[in-house]
Amino acid sequence: MTRPFTSALLASTLSAAANLDPEPESRSPMTAMPGRFGVIFGGASPENGGSDFSWEQLTLQGGFALNKEFSDEIKMFYGVNYRFTRIDTGSFHSGADLGHLHDIIVPLSFSYDPSDSPWSFFAQISGQLATDFNSITSHDFDYFARVGARYQFSDSFSLNFGAARVRNFGEAMVLPALGCTWQPTDDWAFTLLGPRITLSHKINDRLIIRGGGFPTGGLWNVENDAGNSVDYGFASYNAGLGIDFKLRRGVWLTAWAGTNFANELRAEQNGNTIFEEDLDNGFFGYLGINLYEW
């Protein structure tokens, strides 16, 4: 049975290109892509007024994505991701310098995909260092994990479900994960992956147009101005339009633009909330390069 899509819960934060894969012949069904390099930026303002609030993220993902096949049905995937985030809070005093935030993520994934069954299963655990590097303690280390299954009803439709411990919404939490992938024709595809939704249309072999939404943000342990260890979390949801344009075989330019909402900046120390600031809606943009083969 043909399985044309990336497994739902292993899609990465910015992997809105998980459907209508530009280079499907170069990838295993469980890998997002061997490399992704891009910048996402946006802005909003505190609801009580004040100067502009902005952030940027430089994403270097999957630069060492590798896999090992134990058999045709059991596979392991591992790699390393890096992300740099700069948050400018304007006149709002956050109590710390949030201009140099780093994430280093080391994922380890397993998949079981029996050839004689419509079911497939996967599990992933990722160690993470999230810090400003001013002072690294045990509070800077954490993890997120995903486990789930997929049922392939046909070559064009599959249903995905499971659970995940995530850190993408400004705090660590465990969430149920539901989704589906549907490709009714060769040039149209729809993907629902938890909080990520994407509708894609393939114009030709060099151009894909997409619309949808995806979350962004993070959670970092930072030493504040008083020298205390504080967890700072930022959460945002982006909705807009994007394109994938083929530069050469295996190399695609991807760009997105639209609005962001549900923006929030929060700080917590020893389990106690210091502040939780809601922000107005704003705009975001993303520009990057996706590598489907080296």
Residue frames relative to the residue before (quaternion, step in Angstrom):
aa qw qx qy qz dx dy dz
M 1.0000 0.0000 0.0000 0.0000 0.00 0.00 0.00
T 0.4221 -0.7135 0.5011 0.2484 3.58 -0.82 0.98
R 0.0875 -0.7871 0.6100 0.0269 3.57 -0.97 0.93
P 0.1086 -0.8886 0.4427 0.0521 3.59 0.31 1.27
F 0.7305 0.4638 -0.2391 0.4407 3.59 1.13 -0.37
T 0.5662 -0.5426 0.4979 0.3701 3.52 -1.31 0.41
S 0.5468 -0.6117 0.4545 0.3467 3.59 -1.01 0.76
A 0.6087 -0.6608 0.2981 0.3224 3.52 -0.75 1.17
L 0.8000 0.3622 -0.2052 0.4320 3.57 0.52 -1.10
L 0.6155 0.5206 -0.3693 0.4623 3.59 1.23 0.08
A 0.4138 0.6775 -0.4957 0.3521 3.59 1.23 0.19
S 0.4094 -0.7245 0.5007 0.2383 3.56 -0.91 0.84
T 0.7565 -0.4305 0.2511 0.4236 3.56 -1.32 0.27
L 0.7895 0.2775 -0.1533 0.5255 3.54 0.88 -0.81
S 0.4794 0.6951 -0.4387 0.3075 3.60 1.18 0.16
A 0.0524 0.8021 -0.5875 0.0932 3.55 0.43 1.23
A 0.6229 0.5410 -0.3348 0.4552 3.59 1.26 -0.11
A 0.3313 0.7815 -0.4783 0.2253 3.58 1.11 0.55
N 0.7171 0.3497 -0.2586 0.5446 3.61 1.23 -0.11
L 0.7946 0.1807 -0.2085 0.5408 3.57 -1.20 0.60
D 0.0329 -0.8494 0.5266 0.0040 3.56 0.83 1.02
P 0.4465 -0.7030 0.4780 0.2791 3.60 -0.76 0.95
E 0.8075 0.1583 -0.0615 0.5648 3.59 0.99 -0.79
P 0.0025 0.8610 -0.5084 -0.0160 3.64 0.69 1.00
E 0.6304 0.5629 -0.3577 0.3972 3.60 1.04 -0.59
S 0.6925 0.5035 -0.2760 0.4367 3.59 1.19 -0.45
R 0.7376 0.4282 -0.2127 0.4768 3.59 1.23 -0.14
S 0.4505 -0.6122 0.5680 0.3158 3.48 -1.29 0.47
P 0.6031 -0.5923 0.3820 0.3734 3.66 -1.05 0.59
M 0.7151 0.4590 -0.2738 0.4505 3.62 1.14 -0.38
T 0.6506 0.5184 -0.3317 0.4449 3.62 1.19 -0.21
A 0.4650 -0.6675 0.4988 0.2992 3.57 -1.03 0.75
M 0.6494 -0.4112 0.2856 0.5724 3.57 0.89 -1.01
P 0.5773 -0.6277 0.3783 0.3600 3.60 -1.05 0.57
G 0.8294 0.0188 -0.0137 0.5582 3.62 1.10 -0.36
R 0.0363 0.7723 -0.6337 0.0259 3.54 -1.12 0.75
F 0.0072 -0.7907 0.6106 -0.0439 3.56 -0.81 1.02
G 0.2883 0.7836 -0.5072 0.2134 3.58 -0.58 1.03
V 0.3073 -0.7160 0.6009 0.1786 3.51 -1.41 0.21
I 0.0612 -0.7590 0.6471 0.0383 3.56 -0.97 0.92
F 0.0010 0.8045 -0.5924 0.0428 3.57 -0.92 0.90
G 0.0621 0.7995 -0.5941 0.0624 3.54 -1.18 0.59
G 0.1532 -0.7962 0.5783 0.0898 3.53 -1.29 0.08
A 0.0702 0.7611 -0.6424 0.0568 3.53 -1.23 0.60
S 0.3395 -0.7348 0.5512 0.2023 3.57 -1.28 0.18
P 0.5829 -0.5628 0.4401 0.3870 3.61 -1.14 0.53
E 0.5536 -0.6416 0.4156 0.3305 3.59 -0.99 0.82
N 0.6903 0.4588 -0.2919 0.4773 3.60 1.13 -0.49
G 0.6616 -0.4904 0.3028 0.4797 3.57 1.25 0.37
G 0.4251 0.6932 -0.5117 0.2775 3.57 -1.24 -0.25
S 0.6633 -0.5191 0.3589 0.4023 3.53 -1.28 0.04
D 0.7270 -0.4616 0.2991 0.4109 3.52 -1.34 0.29
F 0.2452 -0.7235 0.6326 0.1277 3.50 -1.24 0.70
S 0.0710 0.8187 -0.5648 0.0753 3.61 -0.73 0.94
W 0.0547 -0.7777 0.6246 0.0460 3.52 -1.30 0.34
E 0.1000 -0.7577 0.6388 0.0888 3.52 -1.31 0.39
Q 0.1097 -0.7747 0.6184 0.0736 3.55 -1.17 0.63
L 0.1731 -0.7381 0.6441 0.1016 3.55 -0.95 0.93
T 0.1124 -0.8289 0.5479 0.0123 3.57 -0.52 1.17
L 0.0040 0.7462 -0.6651 0.0294 3.55 -0.84 1.09
Q 0.0816 0.8536 -0.4997 0.1224 3.56 -0.14 1.24
G 0.8593 0.1790 -0.1214 0.4634 3.51 -1.12 0.76
G 0.2889 0.8009 -0.4920 0.1818 3.57 1.13 0.42
F 0.7651 0.2442 -0.1543 0.5755 3.58 1.22 -0.43
A 0.2085 0.8066 -0.5261 0.1708 3.58 1.05 0.73
L 0.0565 0.7961 -0.5941 0.1002 3.56 -0.65 1.17
N 0.1320 -0.7887 0.5913 0.1047 3.57 -1.22 0.26
K 0.1580 -0.7524 0.6321 0.0966 3.51 -1.29 0.49
E 0.2261 -0.7771 0.5775 0.1067 3.56 -0.83 1.02
F 0.2513 -0.7603 0.5842 0.1321 3.54 -0.65 1.15
S 0.7507 -0.1011 0.0690 0.6492 3.54 1.27 -0.61
D 0.7066 -0.4198 0.3276 0.4660 3.59 -1.26 -0.11
E 0.7416 0.4195 -0.2127 0.4784 3.58 1.17 -0.55
I 0.7625 0.3141 -0.1670 0.5404 3.62 1.09 -0.62
K 0.0464 0.8069 -0.5814 0.0929 3.56 -0.70 1.13
M 0.2025 -0.7491 0.6194 0.1193 3.54 -1.26 0.57
F 0.0928 -0.7856 0.6114 0.0226 3.56 -1.09 0.84
Y 0.0606 0.7924 -0.6033 0.0667 3.57 -0.99 0.81
G 0.0952 0.7978 -0.5879 0.0940 3.55 -1.21 0.46
V 0.3151 -0.7105 0.5763 0.2526 3.54 -1.23 -0.51
N 0.1243 -0.7795 0.6125 0.0420 3.57 -1.05 0.86
Y 0.0929 -0.7725 0.6249 0.0644 3.55 -1.19 0.60
R 0.0094 0.7882 -0.6151 0.0181 3.57 -1.08 0.77
F 0.1544 -0.7613 0.6254 0.0737 3.53 -1.01 0.92
T 0.0603 -0.8000 0.5969 -0.0029 3.58 -0.90 0.98
R 0.0853 -0.7645 0.6375 0.0438 3.55 -1.03 0.87
I 0.0729 -0.7933 0.6044 0.0069 3.57 -0.72 1.10
D 0.1128 -0.7699 0.6272 0.0331 3.55 -0.79 1.10
T 0.1976 -0.8276 0.5188 0.0824 3.59 -0.36 1.24
G 0.4586 -0.6956 0.4548 0.3145 3.62 1.21 0.13
S 0.8068 -0.2304 0.1910 0.5094 3.57 -0.90 -0.95
F 0.5248 0.6197 -0.4239 0.4011 3.60 1.24 -0.15
H 0.2910 -0.7784 0.5347 0.1533 3.59 -0.68 1.07
S 0.1890 -0.8176 0.5386 0.0752 3.56 -0.36 1.26
G 0.4963 -0.6728 0.4190 0.3543 3.59 1.23 -0.35
A 0.7818 0.1762 -0.1180 0.5863 3.60 1.26 0.05
D 0.5024 -0.6051 0.5199 0.3334 3.53 -1.32 0.32
L 0.0838 -0.8190 0.5677 0.0018 3.58 -0.51 1.23
G 0.4083 0.7580 -0.4288 0.2738 3.57 1.20 0.47
H 0.7769 0.2328 -0.1358 0.5690 3.60 1.23 -0.25
L 0.1650 0.7898 -0.5607 0.1862 3.56 0.20 1.34
H 0.1162 -0.8222 0.5573 0.0007 3.57 -0.82 1.06
D 0.0804 -0.7524 0.6512 0.0584 3.54 -1.20 0.70
I 0.0134 -0.7470 0.6646 0.0092 3.56 -0.96 0.95
I 0.0529 -0.8227 0.5636 -0.0515 3.55 -0.53 1.23
V 0.0956 -0.7834 0.6137 0.0240 3.57 -0.91 0.99
P 0.0876 -0.8355 0.5415 0.0324 3.62 -0.15 1.23
L 0.0791 -0.7477 0.6572 0.0528 3.53 -1.26 0.63
S 0.0096 -0.8290 0.5549 -0.0693 3.58 -0.58 1.20
F 0.1247 -0.7585 0.6348 0.0781 3.51 -1.25 0.63
S 0.0683 -0.7872 0.6113 0.0434 3.56 -1.09 0.69
Y 0.1137 -0.7493 0.6488 0.0680 3.52 -1.20 0.70
D 0.0473 0.8205 -0.5557 0.1253 3.54 -0.39 1.30
P 0.1274 -0.8267 0.5435 0.0705 3.62 0.23 1.22
S 0.4747 -0.7178 0.4416 0.2537 3.56 -0.84 1.00
D 0.7303 0.4233 -0.2356 0.4815 3.60 1.15 -0.54
S 0.6960 0.4229 -0.2665 0.5154 3.60 1.25 0.35
P 0.4734 -0.6629 0.4898 0.3109 3.62 -1.08 0.59
W 0.6029 0.5654 -0.3522 0.4391 3.60 1.27 -0.18
S 0.0454 0.7444 -0.6659 -0.0192 3.53 -1.27 0.54
F 0.1974 -0.7967 0.5683 0.0577 3.56 -1.14 0.70
F 0.0079 -0.7996 0.6004 0.0033 3.56 -1.14 0.57
A 0.0676 -0.7564 0.6485 0.0524 3.53 -1.35 0.41
Q 0.0122 -0.7957 0.6053 -0.0169 3.55 -1.08 0.75
I 0.0079 0.7521 -0.6586 -0.0240 3.53 -1.14 0.72
S 0.0916 -0.8083 0.5816 -0.0045 3.55 -0.90 0.97
G 0.2857 -0.7257 0.6017 0.1722 3.53 -0.86 0.99
Q 0.0787 -0.8200 0.5669 0.0016 3.58 -1.00 0.79
L 0.1454 -0.7196 0.6724 0.0941 3.51 -1.18 0.81
A 0.0258 0.7974 -0.5976 0.0797 3.59 -0.57 1.21
T 0.2621 0.7860 -0.4822 0.2846 3.57 -0.16 1.29
D 0.4261 -0.6467 0.5465 0.3188 3.53 -1.36 0.05
F 0.4499 -0.7301 0.3986 0.3250 3.58 1.38 0.06
N 0.4387 0.6731 -0.4845 0.3460 3.62 1.18 0.22
S 0.7703 -0.0826 0.0775 0.6275 3.54 1.07 -0.80
I 0.1519 -0.8069 0.5681 0.0546 3.59 -0.60 1.13
T 0.0434 0.7762 -0.6246 0.0742 3.54 -0.76 1.14
S 0.7293 -0.4032 0.3032 0.4621 3.57 -1.29 -0.10
H 0.5890 0.5865 -0.3694 0.4155 3.61 1.18 -0.47
D 0.6199 0.5608 -0.3388 0.4318 3.59 1.20 -0.40
F 0.6822 0.4664 -0.2785 0.4894 3.61 1.23 -0.33
D 0.1246 0.7677 -0.6200 0.1033 3.54 -1.04 0.83
Y 0.2797 -0.7472 0.5734 0.1862 3.56 -1.26 -0.23
F 0.0764 -0.7370 0.6526 0.1585 3.51 -1.36 0.11
A 0.1511 -0.8047 0.5738 0.0207 3.54 -1.12 0.68
R 0.0853 -0.7766 0.6231 0.0367 3.54 -1.25 0.58
V 0.0351 0.7673 -0.6399 0.0226 3.53 -1.10 0.71
G 0.2273 0.7985 -0.5295 0.1742 3.58 -0.88 0.80
A 0.3067 -0.7227 0.5937 0.1768 3.49 -1.41 -0.07
R 0.1844 -0.7585 0.6137 0.1190 3.50 -1.31 0.40
Y 0.1428 -0.7623 0.6242 0.0940 3.56 -1.07 0.78
Q 0.2325 -0.7879 0.5617 0.0985 3.55 -0.62 1.19
F 0.2369 -0.7995 0.5396 0.1159 3.56 -0.28 1.30
S 0.7803 -0.0796 0.0879 0.6140 3.57 1.08 -0.76
D 0.7066 -0.4268 0.3275 0.4596 3.58 -1.26 -0.07
S 0.7522 0.4084 -0.2064 0.4741 3.59 1.14 -0.56
F 0.7968 0.2438 -0.1211 0.5394 3.64 1.15 -0.35
S 0.0622 0.7684 -0.6351 0.0484 3.54 -1.05 0.91
L 0.2794 -0.7347 0.6006 0.1464 3.53 -1.25 0.64
N 0.1244 -0.8030 0.5825 0.0227 3.57 -0.90 1.01
F 0.1120 0.7874 -0.6027 0.0652 3.58 -1.07 0.69
G 0.2322 0.7601 -0.5815 0.1734 3.54 -1.23 0.54
A 0.4036 -0.6696 0.5497 0.2941 3.54 -1.19 -0.64
A 0.0804 -0.8062 0.5860 0.0138 3.56 -1.16 0.61
R 0.2498 -0.6910 0.6526 0.1852 3.52 -1.24 0.64
V 0.0248 -0.8385 0.5411 -0.0600 3.57 -0.44 1.23
R 0.2218 -0.7516 0.6069 0.1325 3.53 -1.38 0.35
N 0.4492 0.7404 -0.4055 0.2924 3.59 1.26 0.29
F 0.7087 0.4691 -0.2512 0.4632 3.61 1.20 -0.24
G 0.6880 -0.4999 0.2787 0.4461 3.57 1.09 0.66
E 0.7757 0.1017 -0.1017 0.6145 3.59 1.28 0.09
A 0.5117 -0.6254 0.4858 0.3332 3.57 -1.23 0.38
M 0.1402 0.7852 -0.5879 0.1349 3.58 -0.88 0.95
V 0.3584 -0.6910 0.5848 0.2281 3.53 -1.33 0.42
L 0.0331 -0.8179 0.5726 -0.0451 3.55 -0.75 1.10
P 0.4539 -0.6127 0.5497 0.3411 3.57 -1.18 0.48
A 0.1796 -0.7906 0.5794 0.0834 3.56 -1.08 0.66
L 0.0220 0.7847 -0.6153 0.0721 3.54 -0.68 1.19
G 0.1881 0.7958 -0.5638 0.1160 3.54 -1.10 0.54
C 0.1378 -0.7668 0.6180 0.1055 3.51 -1.36 0.06
T 0.1753 -0.7324 0.6408 0.1493 3.51 -1.33 0.33
W 0.0057 0.8032 -0.5914 0.0712 3.57 -0.86 1.01
Q 0.0089 0.7810 -0.6232 0.0406 3.55 -0.78 1.07
P 0.1617 -0.8457 0.5018 0.0825 3.60 0.18 1.28
T 0.7831 0.1075 -0.0645 0.6091 3.60 1.17 -0.58
D 0.6883 -0.4878 0.3353 0.4195 3.56 -1.27 0.18
D 0.7844 0.3431 -0.1733 0.4868 3.61 1.09 -0.62
W 0.7017 0.3727 -0.2801 0.5388 3.62 1.24 0.17
A 0.0739 0.7890 -0.6071 0.0589 3.57 -1.06 0.76
F 0.1388 -0.7666 0.6241 0.0604 3.54 -1.19 0.72
T 0.0231 -0.7969 0.6034 -0.0179 3.56 -0.95 0.94
L 0.0429 -0.7490 0.6609 0.0177 3.54 -1.02 0.91
L 0.0485 0.8045 -0.5828 0.1039 3.57 -0.44 1.27
G 0.7761 -0.2389 0.1343 0.5680 3.58 0.16 1.24
P 0.8256 -0.1520 0.1190 0.5303 3.62 -0.66 -1.05
R 0.6148 0.5495 -0.3405 0.4518 3.60 1.27 -0.07
I 0.0118 0.7871 -0.6158 0.0346 3.58 -0.91 0.95
T 0.0359 0.8113 -0.5780 0.0795 3.58 -0.85 0.99
L 0.0916 -0.7396 0.6651 0.0467 3.53 -1.08 0.91
S 0.0663 -0.8336 0.5476 -0.0283 3.58 -0.62 1.15
H 0.0827 -0.7729 0.6281 0.0351 3.54 -1.16 0.75
K 0.2682 -0.7708 0.5623 0.1332 3.56 -0.71 1.10
I 0.2878 -0.7771 0.5397 0.1484 3.57 -0.48 1.23
N 0.7468 -0.1833 0.1502 0.6214 3.56 0.96 -0.98
D 0.7507 -0.4062 0.2643 0.4490 3.58 -1.26 -0.15
R 0.7274 0.4178 -0.2406 0.4883 3.62 1.23 -0.25
L 0.7930 0.2772 -0.1183 0.5294 3.61 1.17 -0.35
I 0.0055 -0.7619 0.6469 -0.0326 3.56 -0.96 1.05
I 0.1885 -0.7660 0.6072 0.0952 3.57 -0.94 0.96
R 0.0666 -0.8131 0.5783 -0.0055 3.57 -0.94 0.93
G 0.0648 -0.7560 0.6476 0.0699 3.51 -1.29 0.47
G 0.3658 0.7448 -0.5028 0.2422 3.58 -1.01 0.65
G 0.3735 -0.7157 0.5445 0.2277 3.53 -1.29 -0.37
F 0.0142 0.7856 -0.6177 0.0327 3.56 -1.21 0.59
P 0.4568 -0.6839 0.4915 0.2865 3.61 -1.13 0.59
T 0.0329 -0.7563 0.6488 0.0782 3.51 -1.32 0.28
G 0.3482 0.7223 -0.5442 0.2468 3.56 -1.25 0.31
G 0.1113 -0.7991 0.5858 0.0763 3.54 -1.22 -0.38
L 0.2701 -0.7238 0.6129 0.1661 3.53 -1.41 0.03
W 0.0154 0.8229 -0.5626 0.0781 3.56 -0.63 1.16
N 0.3317 -0.6951 0.5965 0.2258 3.55 -1.17 0.63
V 0.0159 -0.8228 0.5612 -0.0884 3.56 -0.56 1.25
E 0.3864 -0.6719 0.5739 0.2642 3.56 -1.15 0.63
N 0.2933 -0.7929 0.5062 0.1703 3.59 -0.50 1.16
D 0.7622 -0.3988 0.2575 0.4401 3.56 -1.33 0.01
A 0.6858 0.4671 -0.2761 0.4851 3.59 1.19 -0.53
G 0.5639 -0.6250 0.3758 0.3875 3.59 1.28 0.04
N 0.5287 0.6262 -0.4111 0.3990 3.61 1.24 0.28
S 0.4693 -0.6563 0.5170 0.2860 3.55 -1.22 0.59
V 0.0332 0.8111 -0.5756 0.0986 3.58 -0.56 1.22
D 0.3313 -0.7151 0.5801 0.2059 3.57 -1.08 0.79
Y 0.0947 -0.7822 0.6155 0.0215 3.56 -0.74 1.14
G 0.0608 -0.8138 0.5779 -0.0049 3.55 -0.80 1.05
F 0.0764 -0.7769 0.6240 0.0340 3.54 -1.02 0.84
A 0.0197 -0.7956 0.6051 -0.0215 3.58 -0.96 0.92
S 0.0856 0.7751 -0.6204 0.0836 3.54 -1.10 0.80
Y 0.1840 -0.7540 0.6135 0.1457 3.58 -1.23 0.45
N 0.1991 -0.8016 0.5603 0.0623 3.54 -0.83 1.08
A 0.0003 -0.7778 0.6284 -0.0102 3.58 -1.01 0.83
G 0.3173 0.7585 -0.5190 0.2338 3.57 -0.80 0.94
L 0.5641 -0.5664 0.4845 0.3554 3.52 -1.34 -0.51
G 0.0433 -0.8099 0.5850 0.0051 3.56 -1.12 0.68
I 0.2020 -0.7522 0.6109 0.1419 3.53 -1.34 0.27
D 0.1622 -0.7057 0.6722 0.1542 3.52 -1.36 0.42
F 0.0292 -0.8036 0.5939 -0.0248 3.57 -0.75 1.09
K 0.3863 -0.7463 0.5014 0.2060 3.56 -0.75 1.09
L 0.2391 -0.7678 0.5821 0.1203 3.56 -0.76 1.12
R 0.7328 -0.1874 0.1388 0.6393 3.53 1.10 -0.83
R 0.7222 -0.4217 0.2833 0.4694 3.58 -1.22 0.15
G 0.8408 0.1684 -0.1533 0.4911 3.55 -0.80 1.06
V 0.7240 0.3626 -0.2271 0.5411 3.62 1.25 -0.10
W 0.0103 0.8157 -0.5735 0.0752 3.57 -0.58 1.20
L 0.3308 -0.6899 0.6102 0.2054 3.53 -1.15 0.76
T 0.0393 -0.7970 0.6026 0.0122 3.59 -0.89 0.90
A 0.0051 0.7980 -0.6005 0.0506 3.57 -0.97 0.89
W 0.0518 -0.7798 0.6239 0.0000 3.55 -1.10 0.84
A 0.0414 0.7688 -0.6381 0.0017 3.56 -1.25 0.50
G 0.2988 0.7527 -0.5497 0.2050 3.57 -1.10 0.69
T 0.6413 -0.5151 0.4090 0.3951 3.53 -1.22 -0.57
N 0.2002 -0.7448 0.6142 0.1671 3.56 -1.26 0.41
F 0.0014 -0.7856 0.6179 -0.0326 3.54 -1.17 0.66
A 0.7280 0.3560 -0.3242 0.4880 3.57 -1.33 0.13
N 0.2734 0.7864 -0.5024 0.2335 3.58 1.06 0.84
E 0.0870 0.8012 -0.5835 0.1004 3.55 -0.92 0.92
L 0.1017 -0.7429 0.6585 0.0642 3.54 -1.16 0.78
R 0.0333 0.8122 -0.5783 0.0691 3.57 -0.76 1.02
A 0.1467 -0.7652 0.6205 0.0892 3.55 -1.29 0.50
E 0.0313 -0.7986 0.6000 -0.0369 3.56 -1.00 0.90
Q 0.0533 -0.7883 0.6130 0.0029 3.54 -1.02 0.88
N 0.8438 -0.0523 -0.0154 0.5338 3.57 -0.74 1.13
G 0.7290 -0.4454 0.2273 0.4674 3.56 1.00 0.86
N 0.6444 0.4984 -0.3217 0.4825 3.60 1.28 -0.04
T 0.4089 -0.7220 0.5059 0.2358 3.57 -0.85 0.98
I 0.2937 -0.7546 0.5669 0.1510 3.57 -0.81 1.08
F 0.7514 -0.1994 0.1162 0.6182 3.56 0.98 -0.85
E 0.1115 -0.7547 0.6443 0.0524 3.53 -1.32 0.48
E 0.0284 -0.8547 0.5145 -0.0629 3.55 -0.01 1.37
D 0.2423 -0.7542 0.5967 0.1285 3.57 -0.71 1.13
L 0.2104 -0.7930 0.5662 0.0792 3.55 -1.04 0.86
D 0.5718 -0.5854 0.4511 0.3560 3.54 -1.21 0.52
N 0.6266 -0.5028 0.4286 0.4134 3.54 -1.34 0.19
G 0.0474 -0.7999 0.5980 0.0171 3.56 -1.18 0.53
F 0.5391 -0.5978 0.4764 0.3536 3.55 -1.19 -0.57
F 0.1108 -0.7812 0.6093 0.0787 3.55 -1.22 0.47
G 0.0751 -0.7631 0.6373 0.0766 3.51 -1.35 0.33
Y 0.0849 -0.7811 0.6162 0.0550 3.55 -1.18 0.53
L 0.0291 0.7726 -0.6330 0.0377 3.56 -1.01 0.87
G 0.2018 0.8064 -0.5310 0.1645 3.56 -0.72 0.99
I 0.3685 -0.6731 0.5920 0.2463 3.50 -1.43 0.02
N 0.1439 -0.7729 0.6136 0.0735 3.58 -0.90 0.95
L 0.1732 -0.7737 0.6045 0.0772 3.56 -0.88 1.02
Y 0.1709 -0.7988 0.5723 0.0723 3.56 -0.66 1.13
E 0.7686 0.0021 -0.0654 0.6364 3.54 1.33 0.00
W 0.4801 -0.6685 0.4875 0.2913 3.56 -1.13 0.65
